[in-house]
C-alpha cells in the first residue's frame, strides 16, 4: 500500500521561506518523476514543480527562481524549498507522481499560509 506523507508547512510572513518534505512508503519510488502540486481555496490543483528520476527539474513559470525541488531516492523523499513566499502561494501542497496516467493515492497535504 503506497502512502505519501507531506510535512513542513505552516504560517510564514511574506518574503519568508519554508521547506516541504514528502515521504513515500511502500512504493517503487525512484523510477518515477515526482512533483509538488498545490491547491488554493476555490481553485483546481496545479503542478508547481517536477523532478525526474535522474534529477532534471521543471517549474511553473511563475515560480522559477523562488522554488527548488529535489529528491533523495535512498530516503524515498522529495523536497520543495520555497523562498520569497507571497500571499498567493497560500495553498495546500501535495506531492505525487508527475507522469501522465500514473498516480499514487493522494496524501493529506501540508498547509502553507503566507500572511502578515
C-alpha positions as CSV (number, residue, x, y, z in Angstrom):
1,X,0.0,0.0,0.0
2,X,1.6,3.3,-1.1
3,X,1.4,6.2,1.3
4,X,2.6,9.8,0.7
5,X,3.1,11.9,3.8
6,X,3.7,15.6,3.3
7,X,5.1,17.8,6.0
8,X,6.8,21.1,6.7
9,X,4.0,23.6,6.0
10,X,3.0,26.4,8.3
11,X,2.3,30.1,8.7
12,X,5.0,32.4,7.3
13,X,5.3,36.1,6.6
14,X,5.6,37.4,3.0
15,X,9.2,37.0,1.9
16,X,9.8,34.1,4.2
17,X,10.9,30.5,3.4
18,X,9.7,27.0,4.1
19,X,11.0,23.6,3.2
20,X,8.4,20.9,2.5
21,X,9.1,17.2,2.6
22,X,7.2,14.3,1.1
23,X,8.0,10.7,2.2
24,X,6.8,7.8,0.1
25,X,6.4,4.4,1.7
26,X,5.6,1.1,0.2
27,X,6.4,2.1,-3.3
28,X,8.9,1.9,-6.1
29,X,9.9,5.5,-5.8
30,X,13.0,6.1,-7.9
31,X,11.6,5.1,-11.3
32,X,9.0,7.9,-11.4
33,X,9.2,11.6,-12.0
34,X,7.8,13.2,-8.9
35,X,6.0,16.5,-8.5
36,X,4.8,19.0,-6.0
37,X,1.2,20.2,-6.5
38,X,-0.8,22.9,-4.8
39,X,-4.5,23.7,-4.4
40,X,-5.6,27.1,-3.3
41,X,-9.2,27.7,-2.0
42,X,-11.6,27.7,-4.8
43,X,-9.0,26.7,-7.4
44,X,-8.0,23.5,-9.1
45,X,-4.9,21.6,-8.1
46,X,-1.9,22.6,-10.2
47,X,1.6,21.2,-10.7
48,X,4.2,23.6,-9.5
49,X,7.4,21.7,-9.8
50,X,8.6,18.3,-11.0
51,X,11.8,16.3,-10.9
52,X,12.7,13.2,-12.9
53,X,14.3,10.1,-11.5
54,X,17.6,11.4,-12.9
55,X,17.2,14.8,-11.2
56,X,16.1,17.0,-14.1
57,X,13.7,19.7,-12.9
58,X,10.9,21.8,-14.3
59,X,8.8,24.6,-12.7
60,X,5.7,26.6,-13.3
61,X,6.8,29.8,-15.0
62,X,5.5,32.0,-12.2
63,X,7.7,30.1,-9.6
64,X,11.0,29.9,-11.3
65,X,13.8,31.3,-9.2
66,X,11.8,31.1,-5.9
67,X,11.1,27.3,-5.6
68,X,13.6,24.4,-5.8
69,X,12.6,20.8,-6.0
70,X,14.9,18.0,-5.0
71,X,14.8,14.3,-4.2
72,X,16.6,11.7,-2.2
73,X,15.9,8.3,-3.7
74,X,17.6,6.5,-0.9
75,X,15.2,8.0,1.5
76,X,12.1,7.9,-0.8
77,X,11.7,11.6,-0.2
78,X,11.0,14.7,-2.3
79,X,11.6,18.2,-1.1
80,X,10.4,21.6,-2.0
81,X,12.4,24.6,-0.9
82,X,10.2,27.7,-1.1
83,X,11.8,31.2,-0.8
84,X,10.5,34.7,-1.2
85,X,7.0,33.5,-0.4
86,X,4.0,35.5,-1.4
87,X,0.4,35.6,-0.2
88,X,-0.7,34.0,-3.5
89,X,1.4,30.9,-2.6
90,X,-1.1,30.1,0.1
91,X,-2.4,26.6,-0.6
92,X,-2.4,23.0,0.4
93,X,0.7,21.4,-1.0
94,X,0.8,17.8,-2.1
95,X,3.3,15.5,-3.8
96,X,2.6,12.8,-6.3
97,X,3.9,11.2,-9.4
98,X,4.4,13.7,-12.2
99,X,3.8,11.5,-15.2
100,X,0.6,11.2,-17.4
101,X,-1.7,8.4,-16.4
102,X,0.1,7.4,-13.2
103,X,-0.5,8.5,-9.7
104,X,-0.3,7.2,-6.1
105,X,-3.2,7.7,-3.7
106,X,-3.1,11.4,-2.7
107,X,-1.9,12.2,0.8
108,X,-3.4,14.8,3.1
109,X,-1.1,17.5,2.0
110,X,0.5,20.2,4.1
111,X,-1.0,23.7,4.5
112,X,1.1,26.7,3.6
113,X,-0.2,30.1,4.7
114,X,1.6,33.3,3.7
115,X,0.3,36.2,5.7
116,X,1.5,39.1,7.7
